[in-house]
Amino acid sequence: MEKHKIIMTGGGSAGHVTPNLALIPKLKMLGYEIEYIGTKEGIERKIIEGENIKYFPISSGKLRRYFDLKNFTDPLKVIKGIFEAKKIIKMEKPDIVFSKGGFVSVPVVLAAFFNKVPVIAHECDITPGLANRLVSPYCTKVCVTFPEALKELKNGKGVVTGNPIRRELFEGNKIKGNQICGFKNEKPVLMIIGGSLGSKVINEIIRAKLDKLLLEYNVIHICGSGNIDKSLQNKDGYKQFDYIKDELPHLLASADIVVSRAGANVIFELLALRKPNLLIPLSAKASRGDQILNARSFEKSGYSMVIQDEDLTPENVEMKIKELYNDKNKYIKKMNNSNTEKSIDLIVELIEKYRKRWRIKISSFFL
């Protein structure tokens, strides 16, 4: 089998890594050697090294839309990261780079451009993040999840591919999920997902109503790193996780309904798995408003129930959870009409197309 090499990048949160993981099995099947460039201490390093993929750490500064003294020093880290990534790419000679965004992707994409290596990027939200806005002029193509995102991209670079979903998420076992959590009864299962970094406000609201919720449900609570409440560790019907990876397919299989933030990766996973969900998007004060737009799109399509951050109270959330469970079949019916299965194939086809085009162009140059 002909061997090709791809360097992947993306980081800052698990959402900038998991779509890369979804592509890896198909790329390996096609004979690609896969390497990764990420930050030295970001969550992506732990995830990728856990997959036994060669990992190159570089310097990178965070991109902020607000005033911070680090805004004066972080650009120097980005510049340093460009030189580090340029050296890595020159040494490793990939056929193509795939970028999932996040601040680490900026130096990597620029380094690929300077090394004349084609780049396919992916944007999961309706409006591109700051990193993808900065690097899109240097990309060959930008894959988008929502058709609405195409108008944000110039020169016909945008391609609607959807969001790649990891195959292993479809292989979960409900019985095994209940065993992992130690659930001993047949109550329906409510799953809470606050994102890989957790959500303080969602954690507090769920715990404020936990005793009442446990009368009706078993509760799986993915609360984010450092957010485990030790006083609730042995509470019957309640299982906390700060972060979950290998066991996630089984936990999702056991969940009857889900309360979640509205990051694009997680909501498309819930759609693909047909999990009725209540979305609580990050407010515009705490973000660029992308989760609000994501949630609005899913609500309009009938896939999700939505409650805004400013309307959050323990009572409202408890009422919405009850309403969601009672109407769960209505949401499942809508989700059954969606098509979420082709994203991996569409993205890999682009990787194959532009990798091949690049090799032909280089070969012609030297003939």
TORLUM-255617 format. One record per residue (C-alpha): residue in three letters; x, y, z. Coordinates in steps of 0.001 Angstrom, whole numbers, padded with zeros to 6 digits, always signed. Layout:
<sites>
ALAXYZ/...
</sites>
This chain:
<sites>
MET+000000+000000+000000/GLU+001331+003455-000929/LYS+002289+005409+002186/HIS+001352+009026+002768/LYS+001893+011295+005733/ILE-000547+013725+007312/ILE+000118+016108+010175/MET-002955+017019+012220/THR-003346+019941+014597/GLY-005926+021499+016875/GLY-006169+022128+020585/GLY-007222+024195+023564/SER-010220+021988+024347/ALA-011325+018430+023615/GLY-013661+019837+020959/HIS-010625+020744+018863/VAL-009289+017186+019080/THR-012169+014699+018898/PRO-013005+015324+015193/ASN-009370+014520+014407/LEU-009773+011246+016293/ALA-012827+010453+014183/LEU-010756+010680+010980/ILE-007773+008632+012159/PRO-009137+005067+011600/LYS-010104+005834+007972/LEU-006770+007551+007298/LYS-004855+004596+008732/MET-006901+002230+006565/LEU-005800+004255+003514/GLY-002154+003929+004529/TYR-001499+007332+006065/GLU+001241+007846+008621/ILE-000277+010249+011151/GLU+001545+012793+013296/TYR+000274+015652+015449/ILE+001437+019154+016358/GLY-000075+020650+019507/THR+000734+022707+022573/LYS+003107+021604+025294/GLU+000521+021439+028088/GLY-002890+021450+026389/ILE-005516+018724+026742/GLU-004739+017595+023179/ARG-001327+016256+024211/LYS-002775+013782+026713/ILE-005484+012666+024279/ILE-003220+012222+021249/GLU-000331+010565+023077/GLY-002932+008170+024515/GLU-003607+007122+020910/ASN+000100+006299+020384/ILE+000445+008979+017718/LYS+003753+010830+017364/TYR+003289+014227+018993/PHE+005312+017401+018458/PRO+004775+020161+021065/ILE+005239+023805+020068/SER+004847+027239+021640/SER+001580+029050+021055/GLY-000176+032064+022504/LYS-003876+032251+023157/LEU-006028+034363+020846/ARG-008306+036669+022827/ARG-011097+039036+021863/TYR-010818+040892+025168/PHE-008133+042992+026869/ASP-005478+041058+028730/LEU-001850+041912+029434/LYS-000887+038599+027833/ASN-002128+039997+024527/PHE+001193+041845+024403/THR+003347+038750+025000/ASP+001388+035900+023400/PRO+002023+037091+019809/LEU+005711+036432+020502/LYS+004801+032842+021427/VAL+002858+032510+018166/ILE+005881+033727+016194/LYS+008111+031273+018051/GLY+005559+028522+017350/ILE+005624+029314+013607/PHE+009375+028747+013466/GLU+009073+025552+015539/ALA+006251+024192+013365/LYS+008052+025202+010175/LYS+011093+023198+011271/ILE+008940+020160+012135/ILE+007055+020253+008830/LYS+010262+020669+006846/MET+011781+017686+008670/GLU+008712+015401+008547/LYS+007658+016255+004974/PRO+003887+015614+005250/ASP+001762+015344+002113/ILE-000934+017463+003745/VAL-001906+019152+007031/PHE-005357+018892+008610/SER-006324+021611+011105/LYS-009249+021494+013518/GLY-008724+025002+014873/GLY-007918+026361+018294/PHE-005079+028779+018915/VAL-002315+026194+018314/SER-003484+025783+014714/VAL-002409+029308+013724/PRO+001370+028730+013789/VAL+000946+025250+012277/VAL-001150+026395+009305/LEU+001169+029351+008630/ALA+004189+027048+008846/ALA+002570+024646+006370/PHE+001858+027529+003998/PHE+005468+028727+004190/ASN+006613+025148+003489/LYS+004192+024946+000534/VAL+002219+022084+002079/PRO-001555+022086+001399/VAL-003914+022522+004353/ILE-007468+021311+004884/ALA-009132+023009+007867/HIS-012397+022230+009611/GLU-014806+024675+011267/CYS-017577+023121+013324/ASP-019570+026237+014306/ILE-021886+028418+012234/THR-019486+031362+012566/PRO-015759+030592+012237/GLY-013622+030918+015337/LEU-010890+033533+015479/ALA-008157+030997+014687/ASN-009900+029792+011536/ARG-010678+033359+010490/LEU-006965+034149+010648/VAL-005742+031048+008815/SER-008459+030502+006181/PRO-006600+032577+003532/TYR-003692+030127+003876/CYS-005834+026978+003601/THR-006588+024992+000462/LYS-010135+024185+001612/VAL-012164+024795+004770/CYS-014715+022130+005729/VAL-017803+023464+007492/THR-020528+021782+009501/PHE-023376+024237+008916/PRO-024288+025512+005414/GLU-024721+028970+006992/ALA-020939+029109+007517/LEU-020200+029233+003772/LYS-020979+032936+003548/GLU-018139+033624+006004/LEU-015534+032129+003634/LYS-014198+033772+000488/ASN-012892+032449-002841/GLY-015060+029335-002781/LYS-012889+027683-000137/GLY-015797+026444+001961/VAL-017135+022897+001588/VAL-020087+021551+003603/THR-018987+018213+005058/GLY-020751+018071+008412/ASN-018977+017119+011606/PRO-017019+013833+011766/ILE-018305+011489+014480/ARG-016073+008848+016085/ARG-017201+005360+015063/GLU-016673+003984+018571/LEU-019485+006198+019894/PHE-021935+003919+018072/GLU-020525+000830+019795/GLY-021630+001597+023353/ASN-023545-000874+025505/LYS-026325+000391+027774/ILE-025937-002431+030308/LYS-022195-001836+030541/GLY-022799+001898+030976/ASN-025116+001263+033911/GLN-022562-001127+035418/ILE-019780+001473+035127/CYS-021956+003924+037043/GLY-023135+001364+039587/PHE-026806+002019+038899/LYS-028951-000587+040635/ASN-032449+000235+039405/GLU-034350+000739+036151/LYS-034856+004506+036385/PRO-034255+006458+033153/VAL-030761+007939+032907/LEU-030124+011687+032734/MET-026667+012703+031491/ILE-025162+016144+032162/ILE-022313+017362+029917/GLY-020684+020712+030693/GLY-017910+020449+028083/SER-014354+019165+028561/LEU-013562+022123+030837/GLY-016840+021874+032747/SER-019495+024485+033527/LYS-019637+025926+037017/VAL-023189+027252+036646/ILE-024599+023989+035250/ASN-022830+021968+037941/GLU-024281+024167+040687/ILE-027830+024048+039287/ILE-027841+020271+038865/ARG-026491+019733+042355/ALA-029029+022169+043800/LYS-031835+019958+042440/LEU-030020+016638+042676/ASP-032173+015076+045392/LYS-035350+015835+043447/LEU-033837+014639+040158/LEU-032751+011376+041755/LEU-036369+010592+042608/GLU-037003+010221+038853/TYR-033627+009519+037233/ASN-030194+008031+037614/VAL-027743+010855+036878/ILE-024411+010762+035034/HIS-022589+014045+035553/ILE-019520+014935+033452/CYS-018541+018006+035426/GLY-015070+018965+034135/SER-011559+018791+035524/GLY-011326+019755+039195/ASN-015114+019924+039626/ILE-015809+016631+041412/ASP-017863+017167+044584/LYS-016377+014686+047052/SER-019354+014992+049388/LEU-021527+013380+046664/GLN-019153+010558+045734/ASN-021201+007771+047295/LYS-024688+009056+046521/ASP-026921+006308+045106/GLY-027941+006899+041497/TYR-025386+009675+040949/LYS-022039+009185+039207/GLN-019544+012014+038620/PHE-016695+012154+036093/ASP-014287+015036+035562/TYR-013472+013824+032041/ILE-014346+010607+030244/LYS-012834+008975+027156/ASP-012834+005197+026677/GLU-016049+004653+028648/LEU-017983+007466+026941/PRO-019728+005274+024305/HIS-021206+003096+027076/LEU-022321+006091+029148/LEU-023995+007673+026122/ALA-025697+004367+025341/SER-027173+004302+028833/ALA-028428+007919+028670/ASP-032111+008454+027870/ILE-031881+012264+027825/VAL-028969+014713+027945/VAL-028390+018235+029257/SER-025406+019832+027532/ARG-023593+022943+026462/ALA-024005+023620+022738/GLY-020544+023126+021306/ALA-020844+021808+017759/ASN-018978+018559+018386/VAL-021138+017389+021249/ILE-024456+018398+019701/PHE-023683+016546+016464/GLU-022698+013492+018490/LEU-026032+013670+020310/LEU-027809+014051+016960/ALA-026008+011071+015454/LEU-026860+008951+018506/ARG-030490+010195+018552/LYS-030283+011449+022149/PRO-033044+013921+023129/ASN-031280+016924+024603/LEU-031650+020191+026455/LEU-028997+022649+025270/ILE-027662+025451+027457/PRO-025435+027541+025142/LEU-022669+029724+026529/SER-023884+033315+026679/ALA-022589+036003+024325/LYS-020898+037586+027362/ALA-018772+034480+027901/SER-018121+033628+024229/ARG-018395+034901+020667/GLY-021986+033623+020591/ASP-021315+030560+018442/GLN-023076+028185+020841/ILE-026198+030358+020771/LEU-026309+030073+016973/ASN-025630+026321+017104/ALA-028449+025799+019588/ARG-030823+028005+017612/SER-030201+025954+014459/PHE-030838+022662+016282/GLU-033944+024032+017983/LYS-035307+025186+014619/SER-034696+021725+013157/GLY-036564+020123+016053/TYR-033507+018248+017360/SER-033124+020075+020677/MET-034811+021977+023471/VAL-032947+025170+024452/ILE-032685+027319+027549/GLN-030473+030419+027577/ASP-027842+031099+030229/GLU-029667+034192+031487/ASP-032819+032130+032105/LEU-031036+029497+034193/THR-032524+028716+037561/PRO-032694+025350+039322/GLU-036471+025400+038956/ASN-036393+026183+035210/VAL-033874+023460+034497/GLU-035817+020885+036533/MET-039017+021790+034654/LYS-037305+021613+031230/ILE-035761+018221+032026/LYS-039188+016850+032879/GLU-040653+018323+029683/LEU-037798+016888+027615/TYR-038271+013392+028995/ASN-042033+013485+028398/ASP-041503+014643+024782/LYS-038391+012562+024033/ASN-040029+010549+021232/LYS-040900+013745+019379/TYR-037226+014734+019297/ILE-036055+011249+018329/LYS-038474+011253+015385/LYS-037015+014540+014103/MET-033436+013315+014567/ASN-034194+010132+012653/ASN-034760+012286+009568/SER-031241+013786+009698/ASN-028223+012541+007740/THR-025029+012574+009814/GLU-023163+009522+008534/LYS-021090+010816+005608/SER-018829+013459+007182/ILE-015740+011289+007590/ASP-015870+010107+003978/LEU-016382+013644+002626/ILE-013441+015065+004587/VAL-011117+012183+003731/GLU-012048+012564+000042/LEU-010860+016186+000227/ILE-007639+015126+001923/GLU-007071+012547-000807/LYS-007956+014960-003600/TYR-005683+017796-002578/ARG-002865+015578-001404/LYS-002836+013909-004824/ARG-003124+017217-006657/TRP-000156+018538-004673/ARG+002014+015507-005482/ILE+001185+015798-009189/LYS+002046+019502-009146/ILE+005391+018882-007439/SER+006232+015993-009799/SER+005445+018154-012831/PHE+007695+020918-011521/PHE+010740+018652-011463/LEU+010090+016925-014820/
</sites>
